[in-house]
Amino acid sequence: MGFAHNNVLHSNHFRKDWQRRVRTWFDQPGRKLRRRNARKTKAAALGVRPLTLLRPAVRAQTVRYNRKVREGRGFTLAELKEVGINRKEARGVGIVVDHRRRNLSEEGKKLNVERLKAYKAKLIVFPRMLRSPRRVTRLVPISRLRSHARTFPFLHLTVHEAPRKITDDERSFEAFKTLRVARADARYEGVRKIRAAKKEEEEANKKK
């Protein structure tokens, strides 16, 4: 180890009792069993209620990952309105609501509406009190000790094509050039309209 310039000298401590400070993971199998038993205890305490809340199916962010369908934060108000569930009652029946999320496609909205309808069809109304059965406290799934991820799996919307030969039209198609031309047309649409209207006006003035 060399020293150069007018810097502070190193004070390396090589005589620490490092063996007492090593983090080991020998209790990993035991912790795994402890977590499993905790899940069983929680499931038994909840009874017929599910372990997790129902969440929507959304697309992952960015072009790189948007082909993947994952679990979102909560359902939109429009999706709940389609099914006929109030936003305040949704959390009481195990549905998460996200008032900030917006539906950008009809396909995604339809998928989550069908998901809510399937969830609603498997619910039973339990009264808040045995004396007054009219008042309802929550809706509970019939299936016992099952999470929503197993009961309501995400449907993959991607339809895989069978292998086939590439056609001549597909070989001659220039995807990058087509995209750039479409982008330029959309960008200069207003300018070209103004230019064409001005040209028509000048030609009309010349005829007069």
C-alpha positions, -999 to +999 in steps of 0.1 A: +000+000+000+016+032-011+010+068+001+013+099-021+008+136-017-002+154+015-032+132+023-044+117+056-027+085+065-049+054+065-059+039+098-068+004+088-080-018+116-072-054+108-075-067+144-112-065+149-131-095+161-148-099+127-161-134+134-187-121+158-199-096+132-206-120+103-242-122+093-253-158+088-285-172+074-285-207+090-321-201+103-335-197+068-354-231+068-368-223+102-380-189+092-396-204+061-416-228+083-425-200+107-438-178+079-459-207+066-474-214+100-482-177+104-500-177+071-520-207+082-529-191+115-540-159+098-561-179+073-578-198+101-585-165+120-600-149+089-623-178+083-638-176+048-624-142+042-595-141+017-559-134+027-554-106+002-575-078-014-587-079-049-566-057-073-570-050-110-550-063-139-528-036-155-500-033-180-465-027-169-449+007-177-427+016-207-426+000-241-402-026-228-425-041-203-460-032-214-466-067-228-467-080-192-499-080-173-494-075-136-514-067-104-523-030-101-529-007-071-567-004-073-598-003-095-609+030-111-642+047-103-654+040-138-648+003-135-667+002-102-696+022-117-699-004-145-704-032-120-726-011-096-704-010-065-700+021-045-665+034-039-671+034-001-685-001+000-657-015-022-631-016+005-656-033+029-660-061+004-622-066-002-618-044-033-591-018-035-600+016-051-575+039-068-592+073-076-561+085-094-559+058-120-576+064-154-588+039-181-568+046-213-582+017-233-615-001-236-598-035-235-582-029-201-614-015-187-634-045-200-609-069-185-612-054-150-650-051-153-652-088-161-628-095-131-651-075-108-682-093-121-666-127-115-656-116-080-691-103-073-708-135-085-688-156-059-698-135-029-722-142-001-739-114+020-733-118+057-754-097+082-737-073+105-757-086+135-779-117+138-807-096+152-808-072+122-801-093+091-809-064+068-777-045+076-747-059+057-712-056+070-692-073+041-694-097+013-673-129+017-661-154-010-674-189-007-640-205-014-623-212+020-587-202+026-579-192-009-563-160-021-575-139-049-545-146-070-555-182-072-593-177-074-591-148-100-560-153-122-551-127-148-562-135-183-535-131-209-549-111-238-520-119-262-530-143-289-499-162-302-498-168-339-488-201-354-454-202-373-458-191-409-436-179-438-429-142-443-447-127-472-432-105-499-453-075-488-439-079-452-403-081-466-407-049-486-425-030-459-403-002-444-415+002-408-392+030-397-398+051-428-436+046-424-435+057-388-414+088-396-437+098-425-468+094-403-452+114-376-442+142-400-478+143-415-493+146-380-468+174-371-472+195-402-509+189-407-519+224-395-492+242-414-502+224-446-539+233-442-531+270-437-508+269-467-534+252-489-561+277-478-538+306-485-531+293-520-568+288-527-574+324-516-547+337-538-560+318-568-595+331-562-582+367-560-564+362-594-596+351-611-614+382-599 
